[in-house]
Amino acid sequence: MPAPDRPPRAPPTPDPAPAGFLRALGAVFSAFLGIRKKAAGEHDAVTIKPLHVIIAGVLGAALLVVVLVVLVKIVTR
């Protein structure tokens, strides 16, 4: 009895390399601005470590606060 024709198996896809901290910073800052593409977000979700995202988010929030305080001081001077 002949074997049924099966399509060949696709080779397993390798896991993507983990992203560095600078990639996490870029992802967080582009998310702050709302200019993220879906494909980039999905790729970053797989490659960026959660700790890097947390640290980048805290740094981004601190930078935003500092910029706002400086702007308020300049305007009210």
BAFI-3210 file (N, C-alpha, C; in Angstrom, 3 decimals, decimal comma, padded with zeros to 6 digits):
// residues 77
n [1|2|3|4|5|6|7|8|9|10|11|12|13|14|15|16|17|18|19|20|21|22|23|24|25|26|27|28|29|30|31|32|33|34|35|36|37|38|39|40|41|42|43|44|45|46|47|48|49|50|51|52|53|54|55|56|57|58|59|60|61|62|63|64|65|66|67|68|69|70|71|72|73|74|75|76|77]
n.u [000,837|000,723|002,234|000,361|000,343|002,070|002,561|005,850|007,499|007,930|011,030|012,009|011,550|014,112|014,601|014,169|016,910|017,709|016,819|018,700|019,254|019,086|017,362|015,048|014,700|014,172|011,794|010,065|010,050|009,035|006,559|005,556|005,178|003,333|003,811|004,130|004,499|002,517|003,839|006,435|005,935|005,051|007,373|009,118|007,841|008,523|011,289|012,332|013,361|011,339|012,259|013,949|012,091|010,616|012,572|013,266|010,797|010,458|012,658|011,898|009,532|010,573|012,228|010,289|008,940|011,004|011,495|008,999|008,939|011,127|010,207|007,968|009,236|010,698|008,655|007,243|009,043]
n.v [-001,165|002,158|005,056|007,841|010,939|013,456|016,836|018,260|018,712|021,851|023,394|023,835|027,050|029,236|030,524|034,004|036,256|037,607|040,964|043,957|046,440|048,990|048,615|048,104|050,607|052,151|050,944|051,528|054,353|054,910|053,820|055,551|057,775|056,807|055,655|053,054|050,154|047,308|044,909|045,418|045,696|043,122|041,661|042,803|042,047|039,422|039,410|041,309|041,733|041,651|043,069|044,994|046,553|047,600|049,116|050,939|052,193|053,465|055,201|056,717|057,921|059,441|061,167|062,528|063,898|065,564|067,145|068,431|069,892|071,618|073,029|074,322|075,965|077,621|078,914|080,237|082,068]
n.w [000,000|-000,946|000,558|001,753|-000,006|001,459|002,298|002,359|005,480|007,015|007,798|011,214|012,629|013,674|016,985|017,544|017,994|021,198|021,976|022,586|025,203|024,095|021,967|023,384|024,572|022,284|021,455|023,595|023,626|021,081|021,440|023,383|021,779|020,038|017,539|016,626|014,626|013,813|013,155|014,070|016,779|017,426|016,896|018,764|021,105|021,329|021,435|023,246|026,593|029,521|031,798|030,692|029,350|031,471|032,846|030,809|030,495|032,984|032,909|030,679|031,618|033,723|032,286|030,795|032,869|033,813|031,524|031,300|033,720|033,342|031,084|032,197|034,086|032,378|030,940|032,971|033,902]
ca.u [000,000|001,590|002,023|-000,353|001,206|002,041|003,475|007,052|007,469|008,760|012,052|011,639|012,105|014,946|014,133|014,861|017,924|017,195|017,165|019,444|018,570|018,792|016,150|013,939|014,491|013,511|010,422|009,274|009,866|008,109|005,235|005,126|004,726|002,239|004,191|004,563|003,847|002,100|004,886|007,542|005,492|005,044|008,768|009,669|007,225|009,203|012,728|012,746|013,154|010,423|013,005|014,414|010,935|010,282|013,602|013,116|009,577|010,726|013,535|011,099|008,628|011,394|012,640|009,106|008,702|012,066|011,245|007,837|009,330|011,977|009,349|007,156|010,111|011,035|007,457|006,822|010,130]
ca.v [000,000|003,335|006,072|009,010|012,086|014,510|017,930|018,197|019,546|023,049|023,326|024,665|028,404|029,487|031,580|035,259|036,646|038,596|042,355|044,654|047,483|050,119|048,248|048,304|052,053|052,589|050,439|052,258|055,741|054,967|053,546|056,810|058,671|056,174|055,431|051,660|049,300|046,042|043,901|045,743|045,388|041,669|041,209|043,241|041,273|038,133|039,529|042,212|041,224|042,516|043,963|046,120|047,415|048,300|050,134|051,967|052,936|054,345|056,267|057,578|058,719|060,420|062,163|063,337|064,787|066,578|068,063|069,259|070,836|072,636|073,881|075,176|076,996|078,575|079,682|081,097|082,964]
ca.w [000,000|-000,997|001,596|001,228|-000,288|002,468|001,956|003,194|006,685|006,980|008,842|012,362|012,585|014,847|017,871|017,253|018,970|022,144|021,679|023,625|025,953|023,201|021,217|024,322|024,674|021,060|021,456|024,597|023,215|019,951|021,996|024,004|020,718|019,324|016,150|016,515|013,634|014,406|012,964|014,972|018,138|017,606|016,952|020,035|022,184|021,413|021,621|024,325|027,945|030,276|032,691|029,884|029,077|032,719|033,091|029,780|030,804|034,133|032,412|029,809|032,445|034,437|031,302|030,501|034,008|033,821|030,412|031,635|034,773|032,724|030,256|033,069|034,659|031,320|030,604|034,103|034,275]
c.u [000,893|001,216|001,288|000,632|001,000|002,959|004,713|006,924|008,393|009,821|011,652|012,315|012,940|014,341|014,882|015,848|017,345|017,698|017,901|018,618|018,223|017,554|014,916|013,644|013,751|012,054|009,538|009,026|008,957|006,688|004,686|004,545|003,571|002,547|004,689|003,794|003,544|003,203|006,065|007,170|005,481|006,467|009,385|009,096|007,931|010,657|013,159|012,416|012,251|011,147|013,509|013,273|010,566|011,277|013,471|011,869|009,761|011,626|012,762|010,155|009,398|011,846|011,477|008,832|009,739|011,834|010,064|008,168|010,185|011,144|008,500|008,004|010,470|009,842|007,086|007,898|009,811]
c.v [001,243|004,332|007,263|010,157|013,152|015,629|017,849|019,125|020,739|022,923|024,220|026,032|028,633|030,602|032,862|035,592|037,684|039,999|042,964|045,754|048,672|049,847|048,442|049,787|052,582|052,154|051,227|053,690|055,861|054,639|054,788|057,753|058,096|055,898|054,006|050,967|047,965|044,995|044,155|045,421|043,899|041,117|041,583|042,446|039,941|038,301|040,383|041,603|042,180|043,490|045,188|047,087|048,227|049,416|051,270|052,808|053,904|055,497|057,238|058,472|059,799|061,532|063,081|064,332|065,904|067,606|068,973|070,282|071,955|073,571|074,830|076,283|078,047|079,479|080,646|082,058|084,390]
c.w [000,000|000,101|000,993|001,013|000,780|002,016|002,862|004,387|006,511|008,069|010,002|012,270|013,829|015,696|017,538|018,362|019,927|021,809|022,856|024,266|025,059|022,359|022,098|024,488|023,447|021,010|022,418|024,146|021,998|020,411|022,707|022,952|019,918|017,871|015,927|015,403|014,284|014,301|013,899|016,415|018,416|017,705|018,290|021,201|022,387|021,828|022,803|025,675|028,721|031,215|031,927|029,596|030,320|032,982|032,073|030,034|031,951|033,709|031,520|030,597|033,204|033,488|030,943|031,624|034,034|032,716|030,729|032,712|034,198|031,859|031,102|033,677|033,626|031,026|031,725|034,539|033,929]
res [m|p|a|p|d|r|p|p|r|a|p|p|t|p|d|p|a|p|a|g|f|l|r|a|l|g|a|v|f|s|a|f|l|g|i|r|k|k|a|a|g|e|h|d|a|v|t|i|k|p|l|h|v|i|i|a|g|v|l|g|a|a|l|l|v|v|v|l|v|v|l|v|k|i|v|t|r]
***
